[in-house]
Structure formats: structure tokens, C-alpha cells
Amino acid sequence: MKETKTHDIAAGSTNRRSFLKTGAGAAGGLLVPSVYSSAAFAQNKDYPKLGNYPDGVAGDTVVAGLTLDLTGPYSAEGAGQRRGFELAAELINNGDERIKKVSPLTKKGILGKKLVLAIGDAETKPNSAVQAATRFIRQDKAMMIAGSVSSSVAIALQNTCERAKTLYFPIISGSSDTTGKDCRRYGFRLCHHAYTAAKAIAPVLAESYGKNMKAVYLVPDYNYGHSIHDHMREFTQAQGWTTIDAPQVHPLGATDYSAYMLNIANSGADILINLDYGADAVNSAKQAHQFGVLKNMKMCVPYMPAYMLEEVGPEIMEGVHGTMDFWWNESLKNEVGKDFVEAYEAKFGAKPRDPEHNAYMSMLLWADAIERAGTFYPAEVVKALEDGVNHKRPHTMGGEVYFRQEDHDGAANFVVVRGKKPSEIKDKDDLVDVVAIADGVTTLPPVGYAGCKMSPAA
């Protein structure tokens, strides 16, 4: 396996699909001020060894291991996550005042230690992701692992980190199983997912199109695809819609959708519910247009990839509904969101999207939990995160954010959007209308709904 090391992560290109092409073992650190003293911020020595504690915090730095899809069908999202993590680490290490609005106790670094990022390519493959995470945990003594787009990758990493007693944050994971039957004590998911997206968008679709629609589904054949298929059926049928019982199930990374589109065109449906994500969503939407499917039916992308809008184009995406964790101009309505957008644009010369946002906020919430715990000791950081309901923080999409103690599901507002008419688009970042703000608490599934049985603490 090719492996390279660097001590300088570049500021980053805004070319999303070709942002970085490195081997699965690429690692990196940030160039930041070096005025840190391990003596001044000595950790509590009374804790027993657990995971990488105390070895991972014995010096002046602490490592966060990032397993990012730098290649494969979700490479745009992986590159975006990298940029979000870079920005968060830079602001934390510099003691930027904006960080204090989410992590009030942060001064410079996390408990005074410089945050270093180690980066590996997950390739949208569970085995590659687990190999990278294992290397970060064993060799780099990482105190946290983060990154995913595929829920299969997220669940595999969550299991790996549970065994290693290492905090894990999936950044994008649409399957409800991640905080359902596959929940783990050391895993915390911030992003919305299949259940919450379906619950939020179904009433909007019924209001827009009426209650007598017939829906047909295009389903990627892995954990997320089947999860959101189940929930979209559940919530749209509750609105009076009919499901055509002939879902078009395809492998992840498919390139030819012609057979699926022929079946969809002949299904008699009024609306195509496209459950794809990343490059799959881009390719399938373009082919739905090319094969004439969208001449006779609407399209909805319930879990809409942020980069899809510009890569597919407004002529196809006009009127298409979806949900997103984040949309930049909505976030400008509150102080924490405005700080994030301005800091990101200053560093990268572009507006941020979901992946950048989720990475940024997850890292800030991790730092906040450590500062509140007063230690990197993994079990104490878990307790601090689980006590987030008593320490709610302002969120970039308005309201407050925390992790639910029972299953570590993130309670955070997100948006329901609709693609704008081409004639109404002002620039390349003015692509959707926000038609609803989904409440991060009321859209969560009932506790225990998805089968979470949390393991004992520590």
C-alpha cells in the first residue's frame, strides 16, 4: 500500500472531484503556531490506561485520524470533509475567538495541545477505512477517528473504534442503523439520516404535489439505500401516497442506469424517488433526464448531496426537493453559522457545503467535550458528550445542537430544499430555495425505535 507523509496540508483546491489523489496511507499535519507546553497542561495521572490514553496525549500534540473518501464515488464529499477538518483544526490551534461560541473553554489547542490531522483514503470501502483507522490508532496513537460517507464504512469504523476505546464521529452516514441497532458507546453521529430526512420531507412533498401520488424508487444496494427506502415508504404512505412495489435496486458505483430507467419509465409512477448519493446521484439523475424519464414524472432526492446541484445543473434540478444538513445562506441568519461561512470562504475562496460543515461542527463538539471533561481520557469524554443535553451549543442552522444520550444521535436542525428555476439563480452558489427548517429534536426517531442497545460505559 502506497504511503506518504507530510507536515503541511495544503490550503486546498475548490475543484471538488479532483481535490486530492493520494494513497490510502496518506498522513498530514497542520502548520500552526508552536507555542504549546505539555508541562503546563499535564493530564490527570489518576486515570488507568484506556485506549490510547495516556500515550496519545503524552507530548505537546494530539492526533485526530481522518478516514476520508478521497477516491471512489464519494470523493467529492471526502474532499469537502478534509477542508472542514482543516479549518476547524486551524481555528482551534490558533485559539480563534469564534471557536469559543461552540467550545467556551477552548483557549489554544485542545487542553493546550496542538491538534494534528492524520489523513487516509477510505476509498468508499469498509476494509480500506478500517485499515487506515487501525493504523492511526496503533501507530499515531490517535485519540479520535472521524470521517465517512457510506454507512457501511461508518458502521465498520464504529465497531473498530469501539474495540479500541477510541472516539468515532461518522461525518455523513444516512442509515438509521448507525445510531440504531449498530449504535456503539464510542460513536457519535451529528448528521441527519434516513429516518429524520424522510420524516421531514414527506409532508413537504405532500403539500407540493398532493396526496395521491404514485412513487417509484431507485435504491443503492447497501445499508443506507435500504434504510431510507423503508422510511420514505413509511412516511410518504402516511401522507396518502402509493408505492409502486418494484424498487430499482442497483450496486454502489453503477455507471449504466439504462435498464433501471426503462423500468422506471414504464412503472406508471408520478414521481421518481432517487435515493442515490454522491457520484451515483449525479449519474442517475443525468441519465433519468437523458432517457426522458423526467418529462413525465417529478424527481425527489431525499438525502441530497450538496455538490449534486452544480454537477447535474439547474435545468435538471429545478423543482427537485431534498434535505441537507446545511445550506450556507440560511446559516448566515445566526452568529455561529455566519462565523463558519466567513472563515471557510476566507481560507478556501468558496462557500461551504454539508461535508465541510459536518466535519467542522463535529470537531468543535469533540473539543468542547474534552474541555468540559478536563481530560482526554476516553470514558470521560464519552460522558461529557452524553451530557450534551445539559450543555447545548448554538448550531450553524439555528437552534441548539447536542447528542442524545440514549443512542448518540445528533439533535441538530437541517433544511428541506428545492432546486431553483434557472432564471432565478444569481450565481453558482444560489442553487436552492430553503422551503422548511427541520427541527433537530422532533424529527429524531423515538428512543429505541431503531434497536439501539448501548454497551456499558468504559
NORFENZI-V154981 format. One record per residue. PHI is phi as a letter, one per 20 degrees, with the letter a starting at -180 (* if undefined). Layout:
BEGIN
PHI / PHI
END
This chain:
BEGIN
* / f / c / c / c / b / d / b / e / f / g / o / e / e / f / f / f / d / g / b / c / c / f / f / d / f / c / a / c / e / f / b / g / d / e / c / c / f / f / f / c / f / e / f / e / e / f / f / f / b / l / e / e / e / g / f / c / f / d / e / c / c / d / d / e / d / d / d / f / e / c / n / f / d / f / f / f / f / f / f / f / g / f / f / f / g / f / f / f / f / f / f / f / e / m / f / f / f / f / f / f / d / c / g / e / f / d / b / m / d / l / n / e / f / e / d / d / d / c / c / e / f / m / l / c / g / f / f / f / f / f / f / f / f / f / f / f / e / e / e / l / f / e / b / d / b / o / r / c / f / f / f / f / g / f / f / f / f / f / f / f / f / f / e / l / c / g / c / c / f / e / c / b / e / f / f / f / g / d / d / f / d / f / b / g / e / d / c / d / e / f / f / b / g / f / f / f / f / f / f / e / g / f / f / f / f / f / f / d / n / d / c / e / d / d / c / d / d / c / f / e / b / g / g / g / f / f / f / g / f / f / f / g / g / e / f / f / f / e / o / f / d / e / f / e / b / f / e / e / c / f / f / n / f / d / d / d / g / f / f / f / f / f / f / f / e / e / m / f / e / b / e / e / e / e / f / c / m / f / f / f / f / f / f / f / f / f / f / f / f / e / m / f / e / f / d / b / f / c / c / c / g / d / f / f / f / e / f / g / e / f / e / o / f / f / e / e / g / m / f / e / a / d / b / f / b / c / f / f / f / f / f / e / c / f / f / f / f / g / f / f / f / f / f / f / f / e / d / m / b / e / f / c / g / g / f / f / f / f / g / f / f / f / f / f / f / f / f / f / f / f / f / f / m / a / e / g / g / f / f / f / g / f / f / f / f / e / f / f / e / c / f / d / f / d / f / d / n / m / c / c / a / d / f / f / f / b / m / f / f / e / b / f / b / c / d / c / b / g / f / f / g / f / e / f / e / b / f / d / d / d / c / d / e / e / a / d / e / f / f / e / f / e / f / f / g / g / n / g / e / n / f / c / f / f / g / f / l
END
